Amino acid sequence: MSWSYLCVLIAGVMPLLFTGYAKFSGPGFNNRHPRDFLAGLKGARARANAAQQNSFEAFPLFAASVLMAHQAGVDRGTIDLLALIYVPLRLAYGVLYIADKHTLRSLVWAAATLVWISLMVLAMS
């Protein structure tokens, strides 16, 4: 089994953790108009929603980079290692976003971005 494929699954599901926090960590969730509800959030819940959105935005690039690396024949251990680095970075990104630790959050975002860029560069080598 390739651990990187499991990491793709985890990264794909991770935004649901953040949206769950945004929707259910306080009162008032309205399932009839969830986008209106989320747009009106403040504080940590609003940041959780932003973390969810960013996680959905980052996911396709990570998933594509893993698939590209496998397709190009990059060493599986290298792919797995980079993917296993990516997942905790993205989890930390969401936690830091919710906690309003903006500078550290941005550094973690950059590190996670370097992971998928590295996978793509390795695939092109």
PyMOL commands that place a pseudoatom at each C-alpha (Angstrom):
pseudoatom trace, name=CA, resn=MET, resi=1, chain=A, elem=C, hetatm=0, pos=[0.000, 0.000, 0.000]
pseudoatom trace, name=CA, resn=SER, resi=2, chain=A, elem=C, hetatm=0, pos=[1.160, 3.492, -0.754]
pseudoatom trace, name=CA, resn=TRP, resi=3, chain=A, elem=C, hetatm=0, pos=[0.867, 5.737, 2.286]
pseudoatom trace, name=CA, resn=SER, resi=4, chain=A, elem=C, hetatm=0, pos=[0.602, 8.698, -0.048]
pseudoatom trace, name=CA, resn=TYR, resi=5, chain=A, elem=C, hetatm=0, pos=[-2.764, 7.474, -1.319]
pseudoatom trace, name=CA, resn=LEU, resi=6, chain=A, elem=C, hetatm=0, pos=[-4.036, 7.286, 2.247]
pseudoatom trace, name=CA, resn=CYS, resi=7, chain=A, elem=C, hetatm=0, pos=[-2.734, 10.839, 2.744]
pseudoatom trace, name=CA, resn=VAL, resi=8, chain=A, elem=C, hetatm=0, pos=[-4.747, 11.970, -0.287]
pseudoatom trace, name=CA, resn=LEU, resi=9, chain=A, elem=C, hetatm=0, pos=[-7.863, 10.478, 1.310]
pseudoatom trace, name=CA, resn=ILE, resi=10, chain=A, elem=C, hetatm=0, pos=[-7.116, 12.177, 4.641]
pseudoatom trace, name=CA, resn=ALA, resi=11, chain=A, elem=C, hetatm=0, pos=[-6.430, 15.515, 2.938]
pseudoatom trace, name=CA, resn=GLY, resi=12, chain=A, elem=C, hetatm=0, pos=[-9.699, 15.180, 1.044]
pseudoatom trace, name=CA, resn=VAL, resi=13, chain=A, elem=C, hetatm=0, pos=[-11.677, 14.597, 4.233]
pseudoatom trace, name=CA, resn=MET, resi=14, chain=A, elem=C, hetatm=0, pos=[-9.808, 17.111, 6.398]
pseudoatom trace, name=CA, resn=PRO, resi=15, chain=A, elem=C, hetatm=0, pos=[-11.889, 20.146, 5.327]
pseudoatom trace, name=CA, resn=LEU, resi=16, chain=A, elem=C, hetatm=0, pos=[-14.920, 18.444, 6.864]
pseudoatom trace, name=CA, resn=LEU, resi=17, chain=A, elem=C, hetatm=0, pos=[-13.282, 18.747, 10.287]
pseudoatom trace, name=CA, resn=PHE, resi=18, chain=A, elem=C, hetatm=0, pos=[-12.996, 22.490, 9.877]
pseudoatom trace, name=CA, resn=THR, resi=19, chain=A, elem=C, hetatm=0, pos=[-16.497, 22.958, 8.541]
pseudoatom trace, name=CA, resn=GLY, resi=20, chain=A, elem=C, hetatm=0, pos=[-17.793, 20.810, 11.385]
pseudoatom trace, name=CA, resn=TYR, resi=21, chain=A, elem=C, hetatm=0, pos=[-16.138, 23.166, 13.855]
pseudoatom trace, name=CA, resn=ALA, resi=22, chain=A, elem=C, hetatm=0, pos=[-17.560, 26.189, 12.041]
pseudoatom trace, name=CA, resn=LYS, resi=23, chain=A, elem=C, hetatm=0, pos=[-21.082, 24.811, 11.954]
pseudoatom trace, name=CA, resn=PHE, resi=24, chain=A, elem=C, hetatm=0, pos=[-21.418, 22.947, 15.211]
pseudoatom trace, name=CA, resn=SER, resi=25, chain=A, elem=C, hetatm=0, pos=[-19.141, 24.589, 17.806]
pseudoatom trace, name=CA, resn=GLY, resi=26, chain=A, elem=C, hetatm=0, pos=[-21.815, 27.102, 18.691]
pseudoatom trace, name=CA, resn=PRO, resi=27, chain=A, elem=C, hetatm=0, pos=[-25.510, 27.768, 18.347]
pseudoatom trace, name=CA, resn=GLY, resi=28, chain=A, elem=C, hetatm=0, pos=[-27.501, 28.715, 15.319]
pseudoatom trace, name=CA, resn=PHE, resi=29, chain=A, elem=C, hetatm=0, pos=[-26.558, 26.392, 12.468]
pseudoatom trace, name=CA, resn=ASN, resi=30, chain=A, elem=C, hetatm=0, pos=[-29.169, 26.664, 9.739]
pseudoatom trace, name=CA, resn=ASN, resi=31, chain=A, elem=C, hetatm=0, pos=[-29.155, 23.741, 7.344]
pseudoatom trace, name=CA, resn=ARG, resi=32, chain=A, elem=C, hetatm=0, pos=[-31.764, 25.390, 5.111]
pseudoatom trace, name=CA, resn=HIS, resi=33, chain=A, elem=C, hetatm=0, pos=[-29.289, 28.130, 4.189]
pseudoatom trace, name=CA, resn=PRO, resi=34, chain=A, elem=C, hetatm=0, pos=[-25.835, 26.859, 5.240]
pseudoatom trace, name=CA, resn=ARG, resi=35, chain=A, elem=C, hetatm=0, pos=[-23.865, 29.250, 3.019]
pseudoatom trace, name=CA, resn=ASP, resi=36, chain=A, elem=C, hetatm=0, pos=[-25.682, 32.262, 4.424]
pseudoatom trace, name=CA, resn=PHE, resi=37, chain=A, elem=C, hetatm=0, pos=[-25.060, 30.928, 7.921]
pseudoatom trace, name=CA, resn=LEU, resi=38, chain=A, elem=C, hetatm=0, pos=[-21.348, 30.399, 7.271]
pseudoatom trace, name=CA, resn=ALA, resi=39, chain=A, elem=C, hetatm=0, pos=[-20.993, 33.838, 5.672]
pseudoatom trace, name=CA, resn=GLY, resi=40, chain=A, elem=C, hetatm=0, pos=[-22.341, 35.445, 8.847]
pseudoatom trace, name=CA, resn=LEU, resi=41, chain=A, elem=C, hetatm=0, pos=[-19.954, 33.745, 11.276]
pseudoatom trace, name=CA, resn=LYS, resi=42, chain=A, elem=C, hetatm=0, pos=[-17.443, 35.705, 13.360]
pseudoatom trace, name=CA, resn=GLY, resi=43, chain=A, elem=C, hetatm=0, pos=[-14.250, 34.873, 15.220]
pseudoatom trace, name=CA, resn=ALA, resi=44, chain=A, elem=C, hetatm=0, pos=[-12.925, 31.331, 15.445]
pseudoatom trace, name=CA, resn=ARG, resi=45, chain=A, elem=C, hetatm=0, pos=[-15.930, 29.860, 13.650]
pseudoatom trace, name=CA, resn=ALA, resi=46, chain=A, elem=C, hetatm=0, pos=[-15.410, 32.198, 10.687]
pseudoatom trace, name=CA, resn=ARG, resi=47, chain=A, elem=C, hetatm=0, pos=[-11.720, 31.281, 10.638]
pseudoatom trace, name=CA, resn=ALA, resi=48, chain=A, elem=C, hetatm=0, pos=[-12.667, 27.575, 10.685]
pseudoatom trace, name=CA, resn=ASN, resi=49, chain=A, elem=C, hetatm=0, pos=[-14.813, 28.170, 7.630]
pseudoatom trace, name=CA, resn=ALA, resi=50, chain=A, elem=C, hetatm=0, pos=[-11.912, 29.956, 5.928]
pseudoatom trace, name=CA, resn=ALA, resi=51, chain=A, elem=C, hetatm=0, pos=[-9.627, 27.026, 6.810]
pseudoatom trace, name=CA, resn=GLN, resi=52, chain=A, elem=C, hetatm=0, pos=[-12.190, 24.686, 5.260]
pseudoatom trace, name=CA, resn=GLN, resi=53, chain=A, elem=C, hetatm=0, pos=[-12.313, 26.732, 2.066]
pseudoatom trace, name=CA, resn=ASN, resi=54, chain=A, elem=C, hetatm=0, pos=[-8.537, 26.931, 1.798]
pseudoatom trace, name=CA, resn=SER, resi=55, chain=A, elem=C, hetatm=0, pos=[-8.241, 23.197, 2.431]
pseudoatom trace, name=CA, resn=PHE, resi=56, chain=A, elem=C, hetatm=0, pos=[-10.620, 22.462, -0.439]
pseudoatom trace, name=CA, resn=GLU, resi=57, chain=A, elem=C, hetatm=0, pos=[-8.590, 24.831, -2.637]
pseudoatom trace, name=CA, resn=ALA, resi=58, chain=A, elem=C, hetatm=0, pos=[-5.264, 23.191, -1.755]
pseudoatom trace, name=CA, resn=PHE, resi=59, chain=A, elem=C, hetatm=0, pos=[-6.484, 19.606, -2.084]
pseudoatom trace, name=CA, resn=PRO, resi=60, chain=A, elem=C, hetatm=0, pos=[-6.506, 19.258, -5.910]
pseudoatom trace, name=CA, resn=LEU, resi=61, chain=A, elem=C, hetatm=0, pos=[-2.896, 20.415, -6.193]
pseudoatom trace, name=CA, resn=PHE, resi=62, chain=A, elem=C, hetatm=0, pos=[-1.736, 17.968, -3.531]
pseudoatom trace, name=CA, resn=ALA, resi=63, chain=A, elem=C, hetatm=0, pos=[-3.711, 15.079, -5.022]
pseudoatom trace, name=CA, resn=ALA, resi=64, chain=A, elem=C, hetatm=0, pos=[-2.437, 15.876, -8.517]
pseudoatom trace, name=CA, resn=SER, resi=65, chain=A, elem=C, hetatm=0, pos=[1.147, 16.082, -7.267]
pseudoatom trace, name=CA, resn=VAL, resi=66, chain=A, elem=C, hetatm=0, pos=[0.927, 12.638, -5.653]
pseudoatom trace, name=CA, resn=LEU, resi=67, chain=A, elem=C, hetatm=0, pos=[-0.576, 11.129, -8.797]
pseudoatom trace, name=CA, resn=MET, resi=68, chain=A, elem=C, hetatm=0, pos=[2.002, 12.874, -11.013]
pseudoatom trace, name=CA, resn=ALA, resi=69, chain=A, elem=C, hetatm=0, pos=[4.861, 11.594, -8.881]
pseudoatom trace, name=CA, resn=HIS, resi=70, chain=A, elem=C, hetatm=0, pos=[3.558, 8.020, -8.986]
pseudoatom trace, name=CA, resn=GLN, resi=71, chain=A, elem=C, hetatm=0, pos=[2.935, 8.241, -12.732]
pseudoatom trace, name=CA, resn=ALA, resi=72, chain=A, elem=C, hetatm=0, pos=[6.457, 9.557, -13.348]
pseudoatom trace, name=CA, resn=GLY, resi=73, chain=A, elem=C, hetatm=0, pos=[8.025, 6.753, -11.328]
pseudoatom trace, name=CA, resn=VAL, resi=74, chain=A, elem=C, hetatm=0, pos=[9.343, 8.845, -8.448]
pseudoatom trace, name=CA, resn=ASP, resi=75, chain=A, elem=C, hetatm=0, pos=[10.610, 6.655, -5.611]
pseudoatom trace, name=CA, resn=ARG, resi=76, chain=A, elem=C, hetatm=0, pos=[7.566, 5.528, -3.618]
pseudoatom trace, name=CA, resn=GLY, resi=77, chain=A, elem=C, hetatm=0, pos=[9.296, 6.082, -0.304]
pseudoatom trace, name=CA, resn=THR, resi=78, chain=A, elem=C, hetatm=0, pos=[9.974, 9.703, -1.236]
pseudoatom trace, name=CA, resn=ILE, resi=79, chain=A, elem=C, hetatm=0, pos=[6.378, 10.246, -2.295]
pseudoatom trace, name=CA, resn=ASP, resi=80, chain=A, elem=C, hetatm=0, pos=[5.081, 8.653, 0.895]
pseudoatom trace, name=CA, resn=LEU, resi=81, chain=A, elem=C, hetatm=0, pos=[7.428, 10.700, 3.072]
pseudoatom trace, name=CA, resn=LEU, resi=82, chain=A, elem=C, hetatm=0, pos=[6.411, 13.985, 1.464]
pseudoatom trace, name=CA, resn=ALA, resi=83, chain=A, elem=C, hetatm=0, pos=[2.725, 13.091, 1.688]
pseudoatom trace, name=CA, resn=LEU, resi=84, chain=A, elem=C, hetatm=0, pos=[3.146, 12.126, 5.345]
pseudoatom trace, name=CA, resn=ILE, resi=85, chain=A, elem=C, hetatm=0, pos=[4.687, 15.555, 5.937]
pseudoatom trace, name=CA, resn=TYR, resi=86, chain=A, elem=C, hetatm=0, pos=[1.904, 17.347, 4.067]
pseudoatom trace, name=CA, resn=VAL, resi=87, chain=A, elem=C, hetatm=0, pos=[-1.030, 15.999, 6.098]
pseudoatom trace, name=CA, resn=PRO, resi=88, chain=A, elem=C, hetatm=0, pos=[0.103, 17.170, 9.560]
pseudoatom trace, name=CA, resn=LEU, resi=89, chain=A, elem=C, hetatm=0, pos=[1.160, 20.500, 8.082]
pseudoatom trace, name=CA, resn=ARG, resi=90, chain=A, elem=C, hetatm=0, pos=[-2.321, 21.038, 6.677]
pseudoatom trace, name=CA, resn=LEU, resi=91, chain=A, elem=C, hetatm=0, pos=[-3.916, 19.937, 9.932]
pseudoatom trace, name=CA, resn=ALA, resi=92, chain=A, elem=C, hetatm=0, pos=[-1.679, 22.369, 11.810]
pseudoatom trace, name=CA, resn=TYR, resi=93, chain=A, elem=C, hetatm=0, pos=[-2.612, 25.049, 9.283]
pseudoatom trace, name=CA, resn=GLY, resi=94, chain=A, elem=C, hetatm=0, pos=[-6.302, 24.648, 10.131]
pseudoatom trace, name=CA, resn=VAL, resi=95, chain=A, elem=C, hetatm=0, pos=[-5.709, 24.596, 13.873]
pseudoatom trace, name=CA, resn=LEU, resi=96, chain=A, elem=C, hetatm=0, pos=[-3.509, 27.695, 13.661]
pseudoatom trace, name=CA, resn=TYR, resi=97, chain=A, elem=C, hetatm=0, pos=[-6.114, 29.432, 11.499]
pseudoatom trace, name=CA, resn=ILE, resi=98, chain=A, elem=C, hetatm=0, pos=[-8.846, 28.769, 14.054]
pseudoatom trace, name=CA, resn=ALA, resi=99, chain=A, elem=C, hetatm=0, pos=[-6.529, 29.895, 16.882]
pseudoatom trace, name=CA, resn=ASP, resi=100, chain=A, elem=C, hetatm=0, pos=[-5.783, 33.152, 14.990]
pseudoatom trace, name=CA, resn=LYS, resi=101, chain=A, elem=C, hetatm=0, pos=[-2.021, 32.522, 14.860]
pseudoatom trace, name=CA, resn=HIS, resi=102, chain=A, elem=C, hetatm=0, pos=[-1.696, 34.209, 11.471]
pseudoatom trace, name=CA, resn=THR, resi=103, chain=A, elem=C, hetatm=0, pos=[2.090, 34.420, 11.086]
pseudoatom trace, name=CA, resn=LEU, resi=104, chain=A, elem=C, hetatm=0, pos=[2.738, 30.813, 12.068]
pseudoatom trace, name=CA, resn=ARG, resi=105, chain=A, elem=C, hetatm=0, pos=[-0.261, 29.738, 9.979]
pseudoatom trace, name=CA, resn=SER, resi=106, chain=A, elem=C, hetatm=0, pos=[1.254, 31.397, 6.917]
pseudoatom trace, name=CA, resn=LEU, resi=107, chain=A, elem=C, hetatm=0, pos=[4.607, 29.689, 7.500]
pseudoatom trace, name=CA, resn=VAL, resi=108, chain=A, elem=C, hetatm=0, pos=[2.904, 26.304, 7.792]
pseudoatom trace, name=CA, resn=TRP, resi=109, chain=A, elem=C, hetatm=0, pos=[0.894, 27.051, 4.639]
pseudoatom trace, name=CA, resn=ALA, resi=110, chain=A, elem=C, hetatm=0, pos=[4.141, 27.820, 2.787]
pseudoatom trace, name=CA, resn=ALA, resi=111, chain=A, elem=C, hetatm=0, pos=[5.744, 24.588, 4.011]
pseudoatom trace, name=CA, resn=ALA, resi=112, chain=A, elem=C, hetatm=0, pos=[2.754, 22.515, 2.870]
pseudoatom trace, name=CA, resn=THR, resi=113, chain=A, elem=C, hetatm=0, pos=[2.789, 24.290, -0.482]
pseudoatom trace, name=CA, resn=LEU, resi=114, chain=A, elem=C, hetatm=0, pos=[6.472, 23.444, -0.887]
pseudoatom trace, name=CA, resn=VAL, resi=115, chain=A, elem=C, hetatm=0, pos=[5.585, 19.778, -0.377]
pseudoatom trace, name=CA, resn=TRP, resi=116, chain=A, elem=C, hetatm=0, pos=[3.247, 19.543, -3.354]
pseudoatom trace, name=CA, resn=ILE, resi=117, chain=A, elem=C, hetatm=0, pos=[5.537, 21.719, -5.460]
pseudoatom trace, name=CA, resn=SER, resi=118, chain=A, elem=C, hetatm=0, pos=[8.406, 19.357, -4.602]
pseudoatom trace, name=CA, resn=LEU, resi=119, chain=A, elem=C, hetatm=0, pos=[6.332, 16.373, -5.701]
pseudoatom trace, name=CA, resn=MET, resi=120, chain=A, elem=C, hetatm=0, pos=[5.546, 18.054, -9.011]
pseudoatom trace, name=CA, resn=VAL, resi=121, chain=A, elem=C, hetatm=0, pos=[9.189, 19.007, -9.581]
pseudoatom trace, name=CA, resn=LEU, resi=122, chain=A, elem=C, hetatm=0, pos=[10.276, 15.454, -8.817]
pseudoatom trace, name=CA, resn=ALA, resi=123, chain=A, elem=C, hetatm=0, pos=[7.689, 14.188, -11.309]
pseudoatom trace, name=CA, resn=MET, resi=124, chain=A, elem=C, hetatm=0, pos=[9.149, 16.457, -13.992]
pseudoatom trace, name=CA, resn=SER, resi=125, chain=A, elem=C, hetatm=0, pos=[12.744, 15.355, -13.346]
for i in range(1, 125): cmd.bond("trace and resi %d" % i, "trace and resi %d" % (i + 1))
show_as sticks, trace
zoom trace
